[in-house]
Amino acid sequence: MIIARYNNIVCEVNQTSKLNPTRRIRFIGFFQGTDEMFIAKYKPQFPNHTFQIFLHKRKPLYKSVRTLIETSGEIKSQLREYNLNKLLD
């Protein structure tokens, strides 16, 4: 299981099995802050998960996970709603 941060999007990525390498993605929320703050916030909630962060030297985000986040319809709609709320505030 992976907790992935791509820009300000936080997702949980599950691989169904090793024989069938399809991945499922679940939107967790948005996070603005440093990488250390991100790990400090989510590590207690997900202690057994691997953390991957976009453009991070020690915890890089896999390209397959990044592509999955970019193409997910659920995440696109959440991001659209988040950006609209930021503009209205």
C-alpha positions as protocol buffer text, in pm:
chain_id: "A"
residue {
  index: 1
  type: MET
  ca { x: 0 y: 0 z: 0 }
}
residue {
  index: 2
  type: ILE
  ca { x: 125 y: 345 z: -93 }
}
residue {
  index: 3
  type: ILE
  ca { x: 37 y: 692 z: 29 }
}
residue {
  index: 4
  type: ALA
  ca { x: 120 y: 923 z: -262 }
}
residue {
  index: 5
  type: ARG
  ca { x: 149 y: 1300 z: -272 }
}
residue {
  index: 6
  type: TYR
  ca { x: 134 y: 1459 z: -614 }
}
residue {
  index: 7
  type: ASN
  ca { x: 156 y: 1839 z: -587 }
}
residue {
  index: 8
  type: ASN
  ca { x: -109 y: 1899 z: -318 }
}
residue {
  index: 9
  type: ILE
  ca { x: -315 y: 1583 z: -384 }
}
residue {
  index: 10
  type: VAL
  ca { x: -292 y: 1295 z: -135 }
}
residue {
  index: 11
  type: CYS
  ca { x: -404 y: 946 z: -244 }
}
residue {
  index: 12
  type: GLU
  ca { x: -390 y: 589 z: -126 }
}
residue {
  index: 13
  type: VAL
  ca { x: -286 y: 338 z: -391 }
}
residue {
  index: 14
  type: ASN
  ca { x: -355 y: -34 z: -345 }
}
residue {
  index: 15
  type: GLN
  ca { x: -219 y: -310 z: -564 }
}
residue {
  index: 16
  type: THR
  ca { x: -479 y: -585 z: -586 }
}
residue {
  index: 17
  type: SER
  ca { x: -232 y: -877 z: -604 }
}
residue {
  index: 18
  type: LYS
  ca { x: 110 y: -966 z: -732 }
}
residue {
  index: 19
  type: LEU
  ca { x: -34 y: -1189 z: -1003 }
}
residue {
  index: 20
  type: ASN
  ca { x: -277 y: -922 z: -1120 }
}
residue {
  index: 21
  type: PRO
  ca { x: -86 y: -593 z: -1093 }
}
residue {
  index: 22
  type: THR
  ca { x: -385 y: -360 z: -1135 }
}
residue {
  index: 23
  type: ARG
  ca { x: -391 y: -70 z: -893 }
}
residue {
  index: 24
  type: ARG
  ca { x: -680 y: 97 z: -717 }
}
residue {
  index: 25
  type: ILE
  ca { x: -665 y: 458 z: -612 }
}
residue {
  index: 26
  type: ARG
  ca { x: -855 y: 635 z: -335 }
}
residue {
  index: 27
  type: PHE
  ca { x: -855 y: 1011 z: -286 }
}
residue {
  index: 28
  type: ILE
  ca { x: -767 y: 1112 z: 72 }
}
residue {
  index: 29
  type: GLY
  ca { x: -753 y: 1489 z: 52 }
}
residue {
  index: 30
  type: PHE
  ca { x: -541 y: 1792 z: -17 }
}
residue {
  index: 31
  type: PHE
  ca { x: -229 y: 1892 z: 177 }
}
residue {
  index: 32
  type: GLN
  ca { x: -29 y: 2212 z: 162 }
}
residue {
  index: 33
  type: GLY
  ca { x: 300 y: 2217 z: 350 }
}
residue {
  index: 34
  type: THR
  ca { x: 647 y: 2071 z: 347 }
}
residue {
  index: 35
  type: ASP
  ca { x: 729 y: 1708 z: 282 }
}
residue {
  index: 36
  type: GLU
  ca { x: 829 y: 1658 z: 645 }
}
residue {
  index: 37
  type: MET
  ca { x: 494 y: 1799 z: 761 }
}
residue {
  index: 38
  type: PHE
  ca { x: 316 y: 1564 z: 520 }
}
residue {
  index: 39
  type: ILE
  ca { x: 493 y: 1257 z: 657 }
}
residue {
  index: 40
  type: ALA
  ca { x: 442 y: 1371 z: 1017 }
}
residue {
  index: 41
  type: LYS
  ca { x: 67 y: 1414 z: 958 }
}
residue {
  index: 42
  type: TYR
  ca { x: -8 y: 1092 z: 769 }
}
residue {
  index: 43
  type: LYS
  ca { x: 243 y: 845 z: 919 }
}
residue {
  index: 44
  type: PRO
  ca { x: 38 y: 796 z: 1242 }
}
residue {
  index: 45
  type: GLN
  ca { x: -277 y: 728 z: 1034 }
}
residue {
  index: 46
  type: PHE
  ca { x: -101 y: 489 z: 794 }
}
residue {
  index: 47
  type: PRO
  ca { x: 192 y: 334 z: 984 }
}
residue {
  index: 48
  type: ASN
  ca { x: 242 y: 33 z: 753 }
}
residue {
  index: 49
  type: HIS
  ca { x: 219 y: 220 z: 422 }
}
residue {
  index: 50
  type: THR
  ca { x: 500 y: 334 z: 195 }
}
residue {
  index: 51
  type: PHE
  ca { x: 515 y: 709 z: 133 }
}
residue {
  index: 52
  type: GLN
  ca { x: 595 y: 849 z: -210 }
}
residue {
  index: 53
  type: ILE
  ca { x: 625 y: 1218 z: -289 }
}
residue {
  index: 54
  type: PHE
  ca { x: 645 y: 1386 z: -630 }
}
residue {
  index: 55
  type: LEU
  ca { x: 994 y: 1537 z: -691 }
}
residue {
  index: 56
  type: HIS
  ca { x: 1139 y: 1402 z: -365 }
}
residue {
  index: 57
  type: LYS
  ca { x: 1498 y: 1272 z: -357 }
}
residue {
  index: 58
  type: ARG
  ca { x: 1456 y: 988 z: -106 }
}
residue {
  index: 59
  type: LYS
  ca { x: 1087 y: 900 z: -150 }
}
residue {
  index: 60
  type: PRO
  ca { x: 1020 y: 946 z: -523 }
}
residue {
  index: 61
  type: LEU
  ca { x: 676 y: 895 z: -674 }
}
residue {
  index: 62
  type: TYR
  ca { x: 663 y: 607 z: -922 }
}
residue {
  index: 63
  type: LYS
  ca { x: 573 y: 709 z: -1275 }
}
residue {
  index: 64
  type: SER
  ca { x: 294 y: 448 z: -1287 }
}
residue {
  index: 65
  type: VAL
  ca { x: 137 y: 593 z: -972 }
}
residue {
  index: 66
  type: ARG
  ca { x: 168 y: 949 z: -1107 }
}
residue {
  index: 67
  type: THR
  ca { x: -2 y: 846 z: -1431 }
}
residue {
  index: 68
  type: LEU
  ca { x: -278 y: 676 z: -1235 }
}
residue {
  index: 69
  type: ILE
  ca { x: -339 y: 995 z: -1034 }
}
residue {
  index: 70
  type: GLU
  ca { x: -335 y: 1214 z: -1346 }
}
residue {
  index: 71
  type: THR
  ca { x: -587 y: 996 z: -1531 }
}
residue {
  index: 72
  type: SER
  ca { x: -827 y: 929 z: -1243 }
}
residue {
  index: 73
  type: GLY
  ca { x: -1170 y: 1084 z: -1301 }
}
residue {
  index: 74
  type: GLU
  ca { x: -1246 y: 1103 z: -928 }
}
residue {
  index: 75
  type: ILE
  ca { x: -929 y: 1298 z: -857 }
}
residue {
  index: 76
  type: LYS
  ca { x: -986 y: 1531 z: -1152 }
}
residue {
  index: 77
  type: SER
  ca { x: -1331 y: 1622 z: -1023 }
}
residue {
  index: 78
  type: GLN
  ca { x: -1200 y: 1673 z: -667 }
}
residue {
  index: 79
  type: LEU
  ca { x: -920 y: 1896 z: -798 }
}
residue {
  index: 80
  type: ARG
  ca { x: -1165 y: 2095 z: -1010 }
}
residue {
  index: 81
  type: GLU
  ca { x: -1390 y: 2152 z: -708 }
}
residue {
  index: 82
  type: TYR
  ca { x: -1091 y: 2245 z: -489 }
}
residue {
  index: 83
  type: ASN
  ca { x: -966 y: 2501 z: -744 }
}
residue {
  index: 84
  type: LEU
  ca { x: -1314 y: 2654 z: -780 }
}
residue {
  index: 85
  type: ASN
  ca { x: -1345 y: 2690 z: -402 }
}
residue {
  index: 86
  type: LYS
  ca { x: -1003 y: 2858 z: -388 }
}
residue {
  index: 87
  type: LEU
  ca { x: -1114 y: 3107 z: -656 }
}
residue {
  index: 88
  type: LEU
  ca { x: -1439 y: 3186 z: -476 }
}
residue {
  index: 89
  type: ASP
  ca { x: -1272 y: 3245 z: -139 }
}
